[in-house]
Amino acid sequence: MEVNKTNPIKRSKALQGVSREHHHGLLLCWKIRTGFSKGISEERIKKYVDWFYTTHLIPHFELEENFIFPILGNKHRLVKKAITQHKRLHRLFKDSDSPSKSLSLIEEELEQHIRFEERVLFNEIQKIASEEQLKTILKLHNDEKFNDNIHDTFWI
């Protein structure tokens, strides 16, 4: 019986910091799921999610849209898909009419979006990026240690 093993993605050094940010986005999804499973109030979860969005996701989306996606071209179907997903996520994060529904959708859609970027989009970008473009990303992207908001660790 043959086991189908997937090899880990070899990520360019210039994109490794962005991939680490994706990991933190996946952790956000896990924290939302965990909060719901523990019966944590949506207000507590939303407060953390809003902090994460403002502190981490907005700058992350801006970096991708201004410096990474243009490598492939903003008219490319994969880039168009990613930008559409960004817009949808922005709307979900800003929705205050139905926080519980929005949080559930954020958890699902952010995870799908990150997996799409990591497994498909970034691989295509890496294939065609020039050394100069990669150096620019490396220079622009401040790969600092992730500082989490631990004022209310509802997921623990």
Backbone as a chain_set.jsonl record, in Angstrom:
{"seq": "MEVNKTNPIKRSKALQGVSREHHHGLLLCWKIRTGFSKGISEERIKKYVDWFYTTHLIPHFELEENFIFPILGNKHRLVKKAITQHKRLHRLFKDSDSPSKSLSLIEEELEQHIRFEERVLFNEIQKIASEEQLKTILKLHNDEKFNDNIHDTFWI", "coords": {"N": [[0.842, -1.18, 0.0], [0.635, 2.124, -0.942], [1.605, 5.13, 0.53], [0.433, 8.377, 0.361], [2.431, 10.935, 0.547], [2.841, 14.308, 1.295], [5.191, 16.626, 0.336], [6.903, 19.056, 2.29], [6.429, 22.532, 1.658], [8.847, 24.336, -0.034], [9.761, 27.295, 0.904], [10.615, 30.492, -0.247], [13.174, 32.479, 1.213], [12.52, 35.169, 1.41], [9.775, 35.12, 1.604], [9.233, 33.7, 3.857], [8.732, 34.962, 6.355], [6.233, 36.075, 5.91], [4.795, 33.752, 5.575], [5.028, 32.772, 8.167], [3.415, 34.609, 9.439], [1.017, 33.807, 8.347], [0.733, 31.417, 9.681], [0.127, 32.38, 12.246], [-2.317, 33.493, 11.676], [-3.767, 31.174, 11.161], [-3.713, 30.163, 13.721], [-5.322, 32.072, 14.943], [-7.812, 31.336, 13.872], [-8.073, 28.842, 15.089], [-8.201, 29.697, 17.765], [-10.638, 31.081, 17.762], [-12.413, 28.935, 17.198], [-11.892, 27.357, 19.467], [-12.686, 29.104, 21.502], [-15.476, 29.246, 20.988], [-16.119, 26.538, 21.429], [-15.673, 26.335, 24.124], [-17.639, 27.846, 25.154], [-17.251, 30.577, 25.423], [-18.002, 34.044, 25.665], [-19.19, 35.837, 22.825], [-18.436, 38.477, 22.719], [-15.998, 38.635, 24.099], [-14.367, 37.043, 22.476], [-14.588, 38.443, 20.067], [-13.388, 40.868, 20.757], [-10.665, 40.145, 20.985], [-10.264, 39.21, 18.361], [-10.742, 41.55, 16.878], [-8.568, 43.092, 17.756], [-6.446, 41.521, 16.717], [-6.972, 41.693, 13.985], [-6.633, 44.48, 13.443], [-3.988, 44.914, 14.358], [-2.388, 42.928, 13.151], [-3.503, 41.697, 10.734], [-4.431, 43.712, 8.895], [-1.995, 45.187, 8.209], [-0.637, 42.991, 7.092], [-2.241, 42.185, 4.887], [-1.96, 44.524, 3.376], [0.802, 44.506, 2.765], [0.922, 42.177, 1.174], [-0.825, 42.902, -0.967], [0.366, 45.218, -2.004], [3.052, 44.607, -2.554], [3.647, 41.854, -2.93], [1.631, 40.406, -4.429], [1.624, 41.958, -6.873], [3.838, 40.94, -8.213], [3.035, 38.686, -9.601], [1.024, 39.87, -10.937], [-1.741, 42.019, -10.925], [-3.924, 41.414, -12.459], [-3.955, 38.742, -12.764], [-5.609, 35.622, -12.432], [-5.387, 34.18, -9.977], [-4.425, 36.09, -8.218], [-6.508, 37.936, -8.355], [-8.473, 36.387, -7.155], [-7.426, 36.152, -4.536], [-7.427, 38.845, -3.715], [-10.159, 39.399, -3.792], [-10.946, 37.683, -1.748], [-9.639, 38.936, 0.4], [-11.084, 41.355, 0.503], [-13.616, 40.382, 1.199], [-13.021, 39.276, 3.715], [-12.253, 41.625, 5.095], [-14.772, 42.877, 5.209], [-16.148, 41.032, 6.836], [-14.701, 41.184, 9.241], [-15.339, 43.763, 9.986], [-18.048, 43.683, 10.376], [-20.664, 44.296, 12.519], [-23.205, 43.645, 13.006], [-23.962, 40.965, 13.293], [-22.175, 39.427, 15.27], [-21.557, 36.764, 16.126], [-22.119, 35.126, 13.897], [-20.392, 36.343, 12.04], [-17.895, 35.853, 13.25], [-17.79, 33.06, 13.051], [-17.763, 32.779, 10.279], [-15.405, 34.177, 9.681], [-13.53, 32.494, 10.895], [-13.778, 30.169, 9.284], [-13.384, 31.142, 6.611], [-10.988, 32.617, 6.671], [-9.128, 30.633, 7.274], [-9.379, 28.988, 4.951], [-8.558, 30.849, 3.042], [-5.878, 31.396, 3.791], [-4.734, 28.858, 3.424], [-5.09, 28.612, 0.658], [-3.415, 30.73, -0.262], [-0.909, 29.837, 0.705], [-0.6, 27.228, -0.406], [-1.109, 27.472, -3.132], [-1.11, 30.19, -4.421], [1.293, 31.562, -3.443], [3.219, 29.75, -4.264], [3.101, 29.991, -7.036], [3.86, 32.662, -7.313], [6.444, 32.58, -6.29], [7.715, 31.082, -8.261], [8.118, 32.84, -10.383], [9.209, 35.174, -9.413], [11.702, 37.673, -9.35], [15.135, 37.95, -8.265], [15.589, 40.507, -7.357], [12.991, 41.42, -6.76], [12.352, 39.68, -4.67], [14.297, 40.436, -2.826], [13.413, 43.019, -2.273], [10.971, 42.507, -0.956], [11.966, 41.178, 1.273], [13.397, 43.248, 2.44], [11.352, 45.086, 3.0], [9.582, 43.696, 4.607], [9.15, 43.4, 7.92], [10.233, 41.111, 9.887], [9.426, 40.509, 12.668], [9.326, 39.154, 16.006], [6.344, 37.523, 16.891], [3.988, 39.296, 18.687], [1.675, 38.59, 20.955], [-1.646, 39.317, 22.085], [-2.244, 39.047, 25.285], [-4.036, 39.691, 27.245], [-6.528, 38.616, 27.687], [-6.742, 35.472, 27.672], [-8.693, 33.583, 26.481], [-8.758, 31.164, 25.138], [-7.269, 29.298, 26.424]], "CA": [[0.0, 0.0, 0.0], [1.445, 3.332, -1.065], [1.125, 6.269, 1.301], [0.628, 9.64, -0.358], [3.063, 11.928, 1.426], [3.082, 15.597, 0.659], [6.447, 17.231, 0.767], [6.724, 20.425, 2.764], [6.68, 23.548, 0.644], [10.115, 25.056, 0.117], [9.391, 28.703, 0.8], [11.703, 31.45, -0.412], [13.503, 33.204, 2.447], [11.803, 36.449, 1.391], [8.36, 34.902, 1.929], [9.097, 32.909, 5.085], [8.107, 35.769, 7.404], [4.811, 36.186, 5.568], [4.244, 32.432, 5.887], [4.884, 32.695, 9.631], [2.209, 35.381, 9.757], [-0.1, 32.933, 8.002], [0.603, 30.472, 10.805], [-0.582, 33.077, 13.322], [-3.703, 33.595, 11.215], [-4.392, 29.861, 11.418], [-3.915, 30.089, 15.174], [-6.513, 32.874, 15.231], [-8.962, 30.481, 13.553], [-8.141, 27.848, 16.171], [-8.642, 30.387, 18.985], [-12.078, 31.32, 17.618], [-13.081, 27.626, 17.379], [-11.735, 26.962, 20.867], [-13.553, 29.985, 22.281], [-16.859, 28.779, 20.824], [-16.301, 25.219, 22.054], [-15.638, 26.518, 25.583], [-18.773, 28.675, 25.547], [-16.786, 31.938, 25.721], [-18.906, 35.034, 25.073], [-18.725, 36.36, 21.533], [-17.807, 39.78, 22.953], [-14.586, 38.4, 24.45], [-13.687, 36.541, 21.273], [-14.572, 39.547, 19.102], [-12.397, 41.858, 21.204], [-9.355, 39.636, 20.573], [-10.25, 39.154, 16.898], [-10.585, 42.928, 16.4], [-7.172, 43.465, 18.011], [-5.616, 40.781, 15.762], [-7.238, 42.268, 12.664], [-6.002, 45.798, 13.353], [-2.554, 44.84, 14.628], [-1.648, 41.997, 12.293], [-4.03, 41.373, 9.411], [-4.443, 44.857, 7.966], [-0.654, 45.374, 7.617], [-0.297, 41.798, 6.314], [-2.945, 42.306, 3.603], [-1.349, 45.628, 2.626], [2.083, 44.027, 2.24], [0.648, 41.255, 0.065], [-1.445, 43.584, -2.101], [1.244, 46.248, -2.565], [4.406, 44.181, -2.925], [3.788, 40.439, -3.284], [0.719, 40.071, -5.532], [2.013, 42.553, -8.161], [4.853, 40.111, -8.889], [2.282, 37.84, -10.537], [0.18, 40.793, -11.7], [-3.059, 42.155, -10.3], [-4.952, 40.879, -13.367], [-3.859, 37.28, -12.738], [-6.81, 35.043, -11.797], [-5.111, 33.796, -8.591], [-4.318, 37.341, -7.461], [-7.871, 38.453, -8.268], [-9.165, 35.567, -6.149], [-6.907, 36.524, -3.214], [-7.898, 40.201, -3.392], [-11.585, 39.247, -3.495], [-11.018, 37.095, -0.406], [-9.252, 39.997, 1.345], [-12.228, 42.276, 0.628], [-14.656, 39.667, 1.946], [-12.557, 39.191, 5.105], [-12.378, 42.969, 5.665], [-16.196, 43.089, 5.531], [-16.508, 40.17, 7.972], [-14.094, 41.719, 10.459], [-16.003, 45.023, 10.33], [-19.473, 43.451, 10.606], [-21.047, 44.304, 13.928], [-24.619, 43.273, 13.092], [-24.101, 39.586, 13.748], [-20.805, 39.015, 15.623], [-21.396, 35.308, 16.199], [-22.066, 34.632, 12.52], [-19.161, 36.862, 11.436], [-16.748, 35.121, 13.806], [-17.79, 31.72, 12.443], [-17.335, 32.913, 8.884], [-13.979, 34.534, 9.7], [-12.79, 31.269, 11.224], [-13.777, 29.284, 8.116], [-12.868, 31.757, 5.391], [-9.578, 32.981, 6.843], [-8.348, 29.401, 7.131], [-9.359, 28.622, 3.528], [-7.758, 31.85, 2.338], [-4.457, 31.167, 4.095], [-4.319, 27.61, 2.757], [-4.99, 28.935, -0.768], [-2.196, 31.502, -0.506], [0.282, 29.021, 0.968], [-0.485, 26.037, -1.268], [-1.271, 27.765, -4.55], [-0.685, 31.513, -4.876], [2.702, 31.858, -3.164], [4.05, 28.875, -5.091], [3.154, 30.605, -8.367], [4.643, 33.897, -7.198], [7.848, 32.18, -6.106], [8.258, 30.563, -9.523], [8.481, 33.89, -11.348], [9.793, 36.351, -8.751], [13.122, 37.916, -9.582], [15.93, 38.141, -7.042], [15.369, 41.892, -6.934], [11.663, 41.479, -6.126], [12.434, 38.964, -3.393], [15.087, 41.288, -1.925], [12.537, 44.127, -1.866], [10.046, 41.97, 0.056], [12.762, 40.904, 2.47], [13.723, 44.548, 3.028], [10.126, 45.73, 3.473], [8.865, 42.922, 5.612], [9.815, 43.386, 9.214], [9.921, 39.796, 10.446], [9.621, 40.572, 14.112], [8.686, 38.122, 16.808], [4.915, 37.768, 17.044], [3.567, 39.713, 20.018], [0.261, 38.277, 21.106], [-2.42, 40.035, 23.093], [-2.526, 38.036, 26.303], [-4.852, 40.282, 28.311], [-7.645, 37.699, 27.934], [-6.411, 34.239, 26.941], [-9.904, 32.761, 26.574], [-8.564, 29.881, 24.445], [-6.5, 28.37, 27.27]], "C": [[0.889, 1.247, 0.0], [0.806, 4.471, -0.293], [1.436, 7.538, 0.523], [1.157, 10.677, 0.615], [3.231, 13.222, 0.664], [4.358, 16.181, 1.234], [6.172, 18.641, 1.277], [7.1, 21.404, 1.659], [7.99, 24.254, 0.961], [9.826, 26.523, -0.154], [10.643, 29.56, 0.676], [11.919, 32.188, 0.904], [12.713, 34.511, 2.539], [10.344, 36.297, 1.816], [8.154, 34.121, 3.228], [8.424, 33.689, 6.215], [6.615, 35.913, 7.173], [4.12, 34.849, 5.855], [4.084, 32.235, 7.391], [3.659, 33.481, 10.09], [0.963, 34.568, 9.421], [-0.345, 31.913, 9.118], [-0.176, 31.116, 11.954], [-2.046, 33.311, 12.956], [-4.453, 32.293, 11.425], [-4.63, 29.664, 12.91], [-5.116, 30.934, 15.604], [-7.773, 32.044, 14.98], [-9.161, 29.44, 14.659], [-8.664, 28.49, 17.46], [-10.139, 30.677, 18.934], [-12.845, 30.017, 17.853], [-13.057, 27.201, 18.836], [-12.638, 27.804, 21.768], [-15.005, 29.547, 22.202], [-17.087, 27.462, 21.557], [-16.302, 25.297, 23.574], [-16.798, 27.386, 26.08], [-18.378, 30.094, 25.942], [-17.714, 32.933, 25.015], [-18.305, 35.579, 23.778], [-18.057, 37.713, 21.695], [-16.323, 39.619, 23.27], [-13.793, 37.948, 23.229], [-13.522, 37.687, 20.276], [-13.529, 40.6, 19.48], [-10.986, 41.423, 20.776], [-9.228, 39.666, 19.051], [-10.059, 40.552, 16.307], [-9.149, 43.417, 16.597], [-6.259, 42.807, 16.975], [-5.745, 41.387, 14.363], [-6.484, 43.589, 12.488], [-4.479, 45.712, 13.439], [-1.79, 44.022, 13.594], [-2.196, 41.853, 10.876], [-4.033, 42.541, 8.441], [-3.047, 45.096, 7.38], [-0.226, 44.193, 6.73], [-0.947, 41.88, 4.925], [-2.32, 43.407, 2.748], [-0.012, 45.224, 2.013], [1.85, 43.12, 1.029], [0.155, 42.013, -1.166], [-0.512, 44.594, -2.771], [2.564, 45.722, -3.108], [4.529, 42.731, -3.375], [2.909, 40.077, -4.48], [1.141, 40.694, -6.866], [3.101, 41.77, -8.91], [4.178, 39.237, -9.942], [1.409, 38.716, -11.443], [-1.229, 40.825, -11.135], [-4.205, 41.674, -11.183], [-4.949, 39.345, -13.38], [-5.032, 36.706, -11.946], [-6.576, 34.667, -10.333], [-5.014, 35.023, -7.689], [-5.705, 37.949, -7.287], [-8.657, 37.697, -7.188], [-8.726, 35.975, -4.739], [-7.414, 37.901, -2.792], [-9.387, 40.181, -3.061], [-11.767, 38.663, -2.098], [-10.639, 38.126, 0.656], [-10.437, 40.937, 1.589], [-13.334, 41.636, 1.464], [-14.27, 39.582, 3.427], [-12.635, 40.559, 5.793], [-13.828, 43.22, 6.089], [-16.606, 42.272, 6.753], [-15.942, 40.716, 9.284], [-14.81, 42.983, 10.923], [-17.483, 44.847, 10.665], [-19.78, 43.417, 12.097], [-22.514, 43.915, 14.11], [-24.82, 41.882, 13.678], [-22.724, 39.021, 14.1], [-20.595, 37.496, 15.627], [-21.258, 34.704, 14.806], [-20.765, 35.075, 11.851], [-17.938, 36.106, 11.937], [-16.655, 33.723, 13.21], [-17.293, 31.775, 11.007], [-15.862, 33.302, 8.785], [-13.147, 33.28, 9.923], [-12.686, 30.361, 10.004], [-13.029, 29.903, 6.933], [-11.408, 32.179, 5.502], [-8.702, 31.738, 6.692], [-8.257, 28.975, 5.669], [-8.469, 29.571, 2.727], [-6.266, 31.62, 2.554], [-3.956, 29.913, 3.393], [-4.181, 27.829, 1.252], [-3.696, 29.702, -1.059], [-0.956, 30.637, -0.344], [0.47, 27.898, -0.052], [-0.497, 26.345, -2.754], [-0.598, 29.09, -4.937], [0.804, 31.783, -4.65], [3.643, 30.968, -3.971], [4.2, 29.454, -6.498], [4.004, 31.872, -8.349], [6.128, 33.565, -7.095], [8.5, 31.726, -7.407], [8.772, 31.672, -10.429], [9.161, 35.109, -10.72], [11.285, 36.464, -9.054], [13.83, 38.061, -8.234], [15.691, 39.529, -6.467], [14.027, 42.042, -6.215], [11.684, 40.801, -4.756], [13.219, 39.781, -2.363], [14.249, 42.454, -1.405], [11.573, 43.667, -0.779], [10.787, 41.751, 1.363], [13.095, 42.206, 3.205], [12.484, 45.189, 3.681], [9.459, 44.998, 4.631], [9.682, 42.825, 6.887], [9.411, 42.101, 9.939], [10.227, 39.771, 11.942], [8.947, 39.38, 14.773], [7.224, 38.509, 16.991], [4.609, 38.146, 18.493], [2.069, 39.537, 20.134], [-0.366, 39.163, 22.181], [-2.857, 39.011, 24.134], [-3.312, 38.603, 27.489], [-6.025, 39.363, 28.675], [-7.405, 36.45, 27.09], [-7.562, 33.233, 27.072], [-9.738, 31.363, 26.003], [-7.816, 28.858, 25.31], [-7.428, 27.586, 28.167]], "O": [[1.778, 1.392, 0.839], [-0.385, 4.745, -0.441], [2.566, 7.747, 0.082], [0.403, 11.23, 1.415], [3.704, 13.232, -0.473], [4.566, 16.219, 2.447], [5.304, 19.337, 0.751], [7.974, 21.134, 0.836], [8.21, 24.71, 2.083], [9.666, 26.935, -1.303], [11.612, 29.369, 1.411], [10.965, 32.485, 1.622], [12.288, 34.908, 3.624], [9.745, 37.241, 2.331], [7.017, 33.907, 3.648], [7.622, 33.122, 6.957], [5.825, 35.878, 8.115], [2.984, 34.827, 6.327], [3.124, 31.608, 7.841], [2.955, 33.07, 11.013], [-0.036, 34.637, 10.138], [-1.488, 31.596, 9.448], [-1.034, 30.476, 12.563], [-2.912, 33.324, 13.83], [-5.621, 32.291, 11.815], [-5.63, 29.07, 13.313], [-5.843, 30.558, 16.523], [-8.697, 32.056, 15.794], [-10.284, 29.196, 15.102], [-9.477, 27.893, 18.165], [-10.833, 30.537, 19.941], [-13.811, 29.992, 18.615], [-14.062, 26.744, 19.38], [-13.276, 27.282, 22.682], [-15.694, 29.481, 23.22], [-18.107, 27.279, 22.222], [-16.866, 24.43, 24.241], [-16.925, 27.632, 27.279], [-19.089, 30.745, 26.708], [-18.158, 32.683, 23.894], [-17.094, 35.755, 23.653], [-17.195, 38.071, 20.893], [-15.491, 40.376, 22.77], [-12.682, 38.42, 22.986], [-12.446, 37.875, 19.709], [-12.865, 41.157, 18.607], [-10.21, 42.232, 20.267], [-8.206, 40.096, 18.517], [-9.305, 40.724, 15.349], [-8.581, 44.071, 15.722], [-5.388, 43.471, 16.413], [-4.754, 41.567, 13.655], [-5.782, 43.783, 11.495], [-3.771, 46.366, 12.674], [-0.678, 44.38, 13.208], [-1.428, 41.885, 9.914], [-3.672, 42.374, 7.276], [-2.918, 45.198, 6.16], [0.468, 44.386, 5.731], [-0.282, 41.669, 3.911], [-2.166, 43.244, 1.538], [0.272, 45.565, 0.865], [2.496, 43.275, -0.007], [0.65, 41.8, -2.272], [-0.594, 44.801, -3.981], [3.139, 46.316, -4.02], [5.441, 42.408, -4.137], [3.4, 39.497, -5.449], [1.034, 40.035, -7.9], [3.254, 41.933, -10.12], [4.697, 39.073, -11.046], [1.098, 38.34, -12.573], [-1.836, 39.781, -10.896], [-5.335, 41.54, -10.713], [-5.849, 38.728, -13.95], [-5.404, 37.248, -10.906], [-7.486, 34.82, -9.518], [-5.462, 35.001, -6.543], [-6.045, 38.424, -6.204], [-9.405, 38.294, -6.414], [-9.562, 36.125, -3.848], [-7.789, 38.098, -1.636], [-9.827, 40.875, -2.145], [-12.642, 39.098, -1.349], [-11.268, 38.176, 1.712], [-10.753, 41.27, 2.732], [-13.915, 42.283, 2.335], [-15.115, 39.795, 4.296], [-13.042, 40.641, 6.951], [-14.084, 43.713, 7.188], [-17.333, 42.768, 7.613], [-16.622, 40.712, 10.311], [-14.881, 43.248, 12.123], [-18.107, 45.77, 11.187], [-19.224, 42.609, 12.84], [-23.009, 43.862, 15.236], [-25.739, 41.656, 14.465], [-22.16, 38.235, 13.339], [-19.557, 37.011, 15.175], [-20.385, 33.87, 14.566], [-20.11, 34.282, 11.175], [-17.051, 35.758, 11.158], [-15.561, 33.253, 12.897], [-16.508, 30.932, 10.572], [-15.149, 32.815, 7.908], [-12.17, 33.041, 9.213], [-11.609, 29.836, 9.719], [-12.158, 29.272, 6.334], [-10.669, 32.105, 4.52], [-7.652, 31.791, 6.052], [-7.174, 28.635, 5.193], [-7.722, 29.144, 1.846], [-5.485, 31.647, 1.603], [-2.862, 29.914, 2.828], [-3.262, 27.294, 0.632], [-2.967, 29.364, -1.992], [-0.047, 30.698, -1.172], [1.588, 27.653, -0.505], [0.038, 25.576, -3.554], [0.371, 29.098, -5.695], [1.502, 32.192, -5.578], [4.746, 31.389, -4.322], [5.283, 29.414, -7.082], [4.78, 32.117, -9.272], [6.962, 34.199, -7.741], [9.689, 31.957, -7.63], [9.745, 31.48, -11.159], [9.638, 35.985, -11.44], [12.022, 35.479, -9.017], [13.193, 38.269, -7.201], [15.601, 39.707, -5.252], [13.94, 42.71, -5.184], [11.095, 41.304, -3.8], [12.864, 39.82, -1.185], [14.36, 42.833, -0.239], [11.38, 44.368, 0.214], [10.291, 42.1, 2.435], [13.075, 42.258, 4.435], [12.566, 45.756, 4.771], [8.855, 45.61, 5.512], [10.764, 42.238, 6.913], [8.339, 42.041, 10.54], [11.154, 39.104, 12.401], [8.114, 38.698, 14.177], [6.904, 39.676, 17.217], [4.934, 37.399, 19.416], [1.293, 40.244, 19.491], [0.318, 39.682, 23.063], [-3.747, 38.2, 23.876], [-3.261, 38.064, 28.595], [-6.463, 39.333, 29.825], [-7.818, 36.385, 25.932], [-7.418, 32.179, 27.691], [-10.502, 30.463, 26.35], [-7.745, 27.681, 24.955], [-6.972, 26.754, 28.952]]}, "num_chains": 1, "name": "protein.A"}
